[in-house]
Amino acid sequence: AKERPDVWKTWSFLAGEYMRTGRCDDALAALDKAMALPASDKGQLHKHKFFIYRAVGKTDLALLHIDSAIALLPGRREPIVEKACYLNGLGRSTEAYLTLRQAARQTNELIDYHHSANCWGERFDALMAQMKEAAQKEGETL
């Protein structure tokens, strides 16, 4: 980052290294520097912030940032699936399933660095079935 402070990906990679060593505040600061740069992929950077806040158990901030990523990556299925999986992990199965249904409406699969094979084809269909079943069970207990 010292050599290329004008490249947002440098700050993003540095944030990832900070996160791997448990330096969450430093990771967030690096992401803020990346976001301040023009032409940075703000959707991707918000997704990284989501991962950090998820890891430290700050649910409201995690959801805020994944929602920002979804807004900044229109037409992308991947961040919506990420949100659905997070909600499911929080025990919010019905909300997770409805979110996954929102993801299913995104049908333009783009192969780039946002792409995740888990969000398409048989893997996605299996995830949809699993979350539907969990939502149905949750509905029985309400």
N, C-alpha and C positions, 0 to 999 in steps of 0.2 A: 504494500500500500504506500510505502514511503517513495518507492520508485515511480509508481503510476497512480497518484492520488486522484487523477481525473477520469479513471476508468471504474465504473460502478461495479463491474464483476470482481475486480480486485477486492473491494470492500466486502462484497458478498462472500467471496471465498474466505477472507479473513474472519468474517462473522462465523462461518461454519467451523473454522478451526477453534475459535474462542468457545463456541458452543460445545465442541467435543471435549474441551478441557474444563468445562463447568464455569466458564467466565461469561455468564449470561448478560450482565450489564455491559461488558465490553462488546459482546456480540450485537446487542441492541444499538449501541453507539456506532458501531461500524455500519450497521444497516441504515441508520439515520444519515450517515455521511453518503452512503450510496444513493439514498432516496433524494438527497439534495442535488445530485448531479443531473443535468439535462439528459434526456434520452435513456434514463435508467428504466429497467423493467419493473415498474412499481408494483405490478401484480405479483411478480415473483418475489419481490422483497417483502411484501406484506405476507406472503405465504411463509417465508422464512421467519418472520416475527411470530406468526401463528405457531410454528413448530417450537419456538422458544417458550412462548407463554403456555403452550400445552404442556411442555416438559416440566415447567415449574408450578403447574397447577393453578394458573391464573385464567380460569375459564372465561370470564367476561372479556378479558383482553384477547384471548385466543380467538373467540368467536368474532370479535370486532375485526380482527385482522384477516381472518379467513373470509369474512363477508366483504371486506375491502378487496381482497384478491379476486373474489368472484366478480365484483363490480368492474374491476380493472382488466379482467380477462373474459370479456363477453364471448359467449358461444363456446367456451371451454368447459368440458365435462370434469376435468381432473380436480380443480379446487372444490367443486360441489361434492364430488365423491369423498374428498378428504374431510369436508365438513360432516357429511353423513356418517362416516366411520367414527369421527370424534364424538358426535352426538350419541351414536350407538354405544360407544364405550362409556359414556356418562350415564347410561341407562335410560336414555330418552329415545326409546325405540320407535315410537310412532313418528316423532319429529324427524328422526333419522331416515325412516322409510319415505316420508313425504319429500324430504330433501333429495333422496336418491331418485325419486320419480322426477323431480325437477332436472336432475342430471341427465336422465334418459331422454329428455326433450332436446338435449344438445347432440345433434347427430353428425356434425362435421368433424370427423377424426383427423386431426392434424399431427403429423409426425415431426416433432421438434423437441426442444429440451423441456417443454411442459408435459409432454406425452407420458402416459403411464399405461402399460398393457393391461393392468388390473381394471381399467375403466372402460374396457371395450370387449365385445364378444362374449365368449362363454364365461370368463371370469366375472364380468359385470353382471351377467344373467344370474350366476350363482350367488353373487352378493345381493342382488335384488331379491331373490327367493329367500335368502337367509334373513334379510331385514324385514321382509313382509311377514314372515313367520314370527319374528320377535315382536313386531308391532301388533300382530293379532293376539299374541299371548298377553302383551301389555294391556290391550283393550279389554281382555277378559277379566283383568284384575282391577280395572278402574271402576 
